[in-house]
Amino acid sequence: MEKRVWLGVTLGLFLFLNSQNAYAQDDRVSYSKLGEEGYIINAPSQENISRKNVRKRLLKNQEEFKAKTAAERKGLSKDEQKLVSEMEKYLKVAELKKSPRLLGPLDDAVVGLTFDFAFNSQNDLFRLASKIFGGGQTGESASLKWYNQLSNVTEKNIQVIDQTINQPINLYAHYIDNQSDYTVIVHHGYRSKYEDGLDAAKMYSDMGYNVLMTETRSHGKSEGKYITFGYYEREDLNKWIELEISEKATQKIILYGVSMGAATVMLAQENTASQVKAVIEDCGYTSAEQQFRDTLRLVTQYLQYIPIYNNYDWYADETQLLNKLNNQYLKPKLKMDLYSFSPLESVKKTGIPKLFIHGEADGFIPKESLDILYAAALGYKEKYTVANADHAQSLSVDPLGYQRKVEAFLNKTKQLTSKPEFVAPDINLLENPNFETSMTGFTGWKTTINQEALADTILSKNAYGEFVMKREKNLDTVTAVPFDTGIRFYNRYLNQVGYVGQEVDMVQGENYQLSFKTKNATAWTWYDWSSAPSVLYGIGTSVNEVALPSNNNEEIEKKLEFRAMRTAKEEVKLGAKMRIHNFLGRDNVHTAIKEVRLINSDNTPPKRIAIEDMTFTQDKVRIIGTAEPNLLVVLMTDNEQNIIETRADENGSFIMEIEAKGGMQLHLVNYDVKGNRSVSIVLKFL
């Protein structure tokens, strides 16, 4: 039976060189474009990365599920026969023989088996499967002999929280210190061990890099019960990065992984440190869902040998089984959702240079994965495939070509690294959201008792310390007072309305969000159960009303989206009124409002600037480009010091002149109104 060698090799992450890139000469030899990241100025032309449309879906395994005979079962290896027998015991087939197919119980049994088989490292099935599928080096390989004679190796340790059991666990790694200012973190794969990455470690060490070989949680010496296919391992990887940076503050990091290790380093990019300069992934998968489908197939393929279970097409039930696995085990036990993380989505979110590598004969993760990841990846990227290489075998099949490609890629990334896009933090645009007071009112807030414009009304306090907003017949009918880091309105009688508000500068076309929490804060008694307030809120001329319940136990959160149709000051109002009055009881209500925020809700960075042309006049370079219309264009240093600022016109066009000096590297970025920043275009002067 065909072995799923994927389980037996290290999984990892690599960035790849494409051996079939097209070469093109720019009309103007004074500058060259290097990928999408930027430009090398006064340098020979560089190759342009060719693109092609790739399939957006991987080909599905077309193998059919067929019941196997007892003779075919005996034809399995001894370890496989033992595995099938243990699976048969686990499924308790004998207990189900008296029943016709009960889809639920059978499915549940298979899903439970899959969970223990794939995720639980302390399960006997896991250990037995590791004997069959577990790969790695055996004997005294050349790399192992090389490693054993090194004198610059130390063991490192970190402690992390295992979220699946809510307890600390110890993780281990092995560090080759070559006194380099670059460290390559080598991340091994599923059911593997750090020694399986020694060929890669030797390659990077021979290049002069420091090498940190991690032992993934639940593998080798590292503690842990469950494997999570990159979900928690990515956080562990970032902890290793933090450790290296804490010990060597200026250290630059390169991430390298194979198969599941490749997925882990791609996933880690979403929240990784700025010191990470490149990612190299080798035969990584695109999504956790697809990976779990393949893992499920490792179980269901052996059901062909188990009576009763081999009467049904488990391959056809994969989606249903996968959902059960997610809902019955992954979510409650591991606190993870297989649909919530994806290497494909991760590579879209950072401009870190990436090299994607894949064996053209990969029988477990199809080569199309490389094309999909490459097409989606943000930032400078290259890809490289190795002929006749099966899963995770590219380095062993063509070690010389592999090393040349990796080394060439890393040399380029040292020359050119874009600054990633930046999403500005949400800033509360309201002054004094906690409603601190002066002698005459709430600092920064205006008031009104009707639909008219807000005014700076001087307010006085009553005997309760409340600001009186309205009085009728010697009675306070509307008051307000600071309450629970917010404000509380008092409204007496029906439709007695009070507002506080501010005038806020807003920009045409921008999206804003007003949010707050509110509740009926009336001291409730049995006879006034039907008295209730409404909370009022709005931006501009419109006001929304929400009826609050007649008890004070339910706090609700409200949000209002607003798109500015002009560049001007807009009124932001919050208020309350009495909505229902029980004439047999209370004639007043209290309404509490807190956690008031008004933010610019635009969390999408501008698109990367496009340079249309460069012209040269003596020692100056004139840049003609296109950005998003009316936004700020900034030329900055590597340390993010602004050198030149200009603004794109209504069509997005801009012109900028800079003085060209050899050895200078600058970044051209686009800022929007909120402060979100685009991925940079690098200008490298040689």
Secondary structure, 3 states (H helix, E strand, C coil): CCCCHHHHCCCCCCCCCCCCCCCCCCCCCCEEEECCCEEEECCCCCCCCCCCCCCCCCCCCCCCCCCCCHHHHHCCCHHHHHHHHHHHHHHCHHHHCCCCCCHHHHHHHHHHHHHHHHCECCCHHHHHHHHHHCCCCCCCCHHHHHHHCCCCEEEEEEEEEECCCCEEEEEEEEEECCCCCEEEEEECCCCCCHHHHHHHHHHHHHCCCEEEEEECCCCCCCCCCECCCCCCHHHHHHHHHHHHHHHCCCCEEEEEEECHHHHHHHHHHHHCCCCEEEEEEECCCCCHHHHHHHHHHHHHHHHHHCCCHHHCCCCCCHHHHHHHHHHHHHHHHHCCCHHHCCHHHHCCCCCCCEEEEEECCCCCCCCHHHHHHHHHCCCCEEEEEECCCCCCCHHHHCHHHHHHHHHHHHHHHHHCCCCCCECCCCCCCCCCCCCCECCCCECCCEEECCCCCCECCCCEECCCCCEEEEEECCEEEEEEEEECCEEEEEEECECCCEEEEEEEEECCCCEEEEEEEEEECCCCCHHHCCCEEEEEEEECCCCEEEECCCCCCCCEEEEEEEECCCCEEEEEEEEEEEEECCCCCCCEEEEEEEEEEEEECCCCCCCCCEEEEEEEECCEEEEEEECCCCCEEEEEECCCCEEEEEECCCCCEEEEEEECCCCCEEEEEEECCCCCECCCEEEEEC
